[in-house]
Structures are given as structure tokens and as C-alpha cells.
Amino acid sequence: MTGFARVEAQVPGARLVWEVRSVNSRYLDLTLKLPEEFRALESELRQLTAAKVARGKVEVALRYTMDASGQSALSLDQDRLLAVRSALDAVTEALGATSVPDPMRVLGFPGVLRQEAPDFAPLQAEALKLFGRALVEFSAAREREGARTAGFLHERANELESYVAKVRERAPLVRDAWLERLRAKVADLGVEIEPQRLAQEAVMAAQRLDVDEELSRLGSHLVELRAALAGKEAVGRRLDFLMQEFNREVNTTGSKSQDAEMTKYVVEMKVLVEQMREQVQNLE
């Protein structure tokens, strides 16, 4: 299911920005894009996300900017500075140079300027807290998308149900028309067929053309679809299976069709099932 959320906050020492986005996928595929200083949170972030998201290709990204209050103080290593100065004096004397060393270049010499590594533990805690907010907004966005998708599926289910009713109404007419054609063909051939043999042929034809079982199963699947959409739990995989069953029954109905009008209904049913199948990929 698609979804997007972006939250940001100014916390002591830095500004944090979370972005969470997802696109359709049959399984949960989670990608984390974290600064190196926040890698320690990866396991907990995966657990928090998996608790909220059952499937989808999900990308979680964190950005941060340290402000002045979060920067560590700079200090000079006096011993190192004196050692560098002594070395520079020796080089100046040996070369007879008179130039004064550039202070900025001296500060850039390894070990002269020291900066203590900041403590990222408080920032990590703030990042986790903010990620909780991001997940809430992300889940809300996915729920809105899910509601729209469920509405679409209900509309297509109602249309499919109307075509099931049309096929059910048409099927006896198709059977009767087939029997009339059989009688007419026998009459045209000018041969006599025993009534019992004709009745047997009629029974066999009725069995070949009978779609009551397929239509009944389609009706049951529609009931199951609506019940699944009315629930609160994740239904994506369950509906994946139902779409396969819909497709199987519609195809079987089509294979038994001996009538142009009924075939037209079956084609429309196939289109509706395919539309539903595509949208089911959006549901968790």
C-alpha cells in the first residue's frame, strides 16, 4: 500500500527529519537510510516498523543537522603544537626562510586541534521518539489510501454481482436454445431418434452447460470479500487468494459458455476481477 509521512523537530543540539514512504509489494521490504551515528537504532527501527506494517516496499530515511549547542568544544593540544613549532623552527633555520607559518595550516596539522566526539545517545533517544510520530502519520496515510481502495473494490464487487445475476438468468435460455437447435438439426436430417436417446443428449448437454456451481461459488467469494474488507486486520494476502478463486470460477464459466451474450458477460467479469486483483496489491 502506498503512503508517505514526513516529520521534523528541533531537539537539543540538532534538527531531526524523518521521511517514511512505501509502494506496493506482496511482502514487507524495508530499507533504512541512516547516518552512521544512528546505525545503532537499526534493529529497533525494524521492529517498530514491522509492528505497524505487514507488507509493502518501505523506505525509512533520517537526516539531521547539528546546531551550535550540539557541537563539541575545540581545544589545542599544547604539547603537539609546541612539537610542530619546534619542527617548523628547525626547517626555517635549515632553509634560511623568514616567512611566518600560516596559523590555519598549523591548526590543520594532525593532532594540533582536538574535538571530543559528541554524545549521540540523547539524540538517538530523541530520534526514536520522533520516529514514533512518523509511524503514526504514515499509518494514517496508508489507512486513508486503504479506505479509498476498499471503496473501489466494493464498487467492482457490486458490478461483478450484477453480471453473475445476468449469467444466472441467461443460462437456462442458452440451454433451451441448444435443445431447440438439436431438435431442428435432427428434423433437417430427416432421421428418427428415440425419445430416450434425445433425453440423454439433453441431460449431457445440460451438464456441460450448467454454471450454477460456478455462480454459487462466485457468490460465496463475494460474501467473503465484503467480510474481509469490513474487518480491521490485514487482509491483503487473504484477498490475493480470493482473486485467484474469482479468476478460476469466471474462467470455468466462460469455458461453458455457448452463447455470445453470455460470453460478453463473462468478458466483463474478467475485466472486473483483473481490476480488483490489481488494487488488492495495494492493501495490507
PyMOL commands that set and color helices and strands:
alter all, ss='L'
color gray80, all
select helices_A, chain A and resi 36-52+68-70+78-95+103-107+121-189+195-209+212-230+236-255+260-280
alter helices_A, ss='H'
color red, helices_A
select strands_A, chain A and resi 3-11+14-23+28-33+56-66+74-76+113-115
alter strands_A, ss='S'
color yellow, strands_A
deselect
rebuild
show_as cartoon
